[in-house]
């Protein structure tokens, strides 16, 4: 049976079309033969096989519907799990940073942080210095909003919340 015929058959709910639904009679006829008409016309054995086939199609549709709902629910659960895992990972990272860098700071303008001072408190002294053989330069400005002050102590004490985001 071709895919087109199979789709038409499924659209009729597995029912057999009226014999007039042909190009020789009236192709617009959408009537289907009732189970009563078929039971009177077909042998008992063939009618039983017909009904079993219809039941199989219905059961298959029910299974497919359940399977699709299960698939959507599983995808939703997996997505929630990924979000929750990410949140737990962020919390663990923040806790590590709080313990490892108790003197970390954050930008007083946009709260971007934590920011770690690895050298001296005079941020102007090394700002713009070439490093890595001149391929890059040191920037002591906020990585998010560009805030700059020469004094490390003017940066706010980090509040323990990881704030990342687009850098300039």
N, C-alpha and C positions, 0 to 999 in steps of 0.2 A: 504494500500500500504506500503511495507517495506521501510525502510530508503534508502536502496541501489537502489531500483527501483525509488524512488522519486528523488534521486540525479541524476540518469541517465536521468530521465525525464526533470529535470531542466537544465542539461547539454545540452540537445537538444533544449533548449529554449521553452519547453512545446509542441514541435511538436511530432506527433505520428510517431513511426518508421515504416519503410517499412515492409510489412508482410513477406518479405524474411529474415528479421533479427531474425531468430530463429534457433535453433540447427538443425531442420529438413531441412532447406534450406541453408542459408549462414550466420552464426553468425557474420561474419566480415562486413556485409553490414551495412553501416552507413547512408544510405539514409533515408529521412523522407518524409512523405506524404505532399504534398503542400496543401495550403488552397484551391486552385482551385480543386484539386483532391477530397478533402474532401467535398467541397460544392456540387460537382456533385454526390457524393456517398451517403452522409447523407441527412436526411430530413432537411428542413429549421429550424425546432425547435431545433434539436440536434446540427446542425452547429452553430446556434446562441449561444447556451449554451457553446459549445466548445470555441468560440471566446471570450465570456464573461469570461470564466475561464482563458484563456490566458491573457486577459487584466488585470484581478485581480492579476495574478502572476507578471506581469510587474509592476503594481502599487505598489505591495508589495515590490518588489526589489527596486524601486525608493524610497519608504518610508524608507526601511532599510538603503539604502545608505545615505539618508539625515539624518536619525537618527544617524548613525555612525559618519558622519561629525560633526553633532551638539555635540555629545558626546566628540569627540576629541577637538573641539573648547572650550567647557565648561571646560574640564580638563585643557587646556592651560590657560584659563582665571583664573580658580581657583588657578593654580600654580603661575601665575603672581601676583594674589592678596595676596597669602601667602608670596611671596618674598617682595612685597611692604609693607605689614603689618609688616613683620619682620624688614625691613629697617626703617620704621617709629618708631617702638618700640625701635630699637637701637638708633635712633636719640633722642628720648625722654629720654632714659636712660642716654645718654651722656650729655644731657642738665641738667638733674637732678644732675649728678655727678659734672659737672662744677659748678653748684650753691652750692651744698652741701659741696664740697671739693675744694675750690678755691686754696689751697696750695698743691694739689695732685702732685705727681711726676711720672716720667716714666723712664724706664731703658735707660741710655745713649747709650747702645750698640744696643739693638733691638727694642727700643721704646715701649716695653710692658707697658701697663698702662691702667687706673690710678693705682698708688700705694699710699696707705694712711699710713702715719706714725701715729700710735696711742699712742706712748709713747715718749721716748727720742731720740735725734739726734745721739747718739752713738750706732750705729747698732751692733757693735762688743760686746757690754756689755751683750746683751741678746741673741745673736745668739747661737743656739744650746741648749738653756735652756729647761728643761723638763717642760711640762705643761699638764693639764688634768690628774693629778695623774701619770705622767710619761709615758702615752700612746703615746704622740707625742712630738715633739720638735719644737721650734721656729726657723724659717729660715728667715733671712733678705736678702737673695739672690733673684735675679730676678727669678720669677716663670717660665719664658720661657727659658732664655739662661744661667742662673746661675751666672750672673754678681754679684759681691759683692764688696762693699766698706764699711768701718766702718763709714764714714761720710755721713749722710743723705743729706747734701747740695751738694754732688757730683752727686746725681741723678738729671736728667734734669727736668725742670718745665714741667708738663703735658700739651700737646698741645690741649687737649679737644677731641681727637679722641679715641674712645674705641678700644683698641687692645687686643684681647684675643687670645687664640690659645693653642696649645699643651704645656702643662707644662712638665718640666723635671721630 
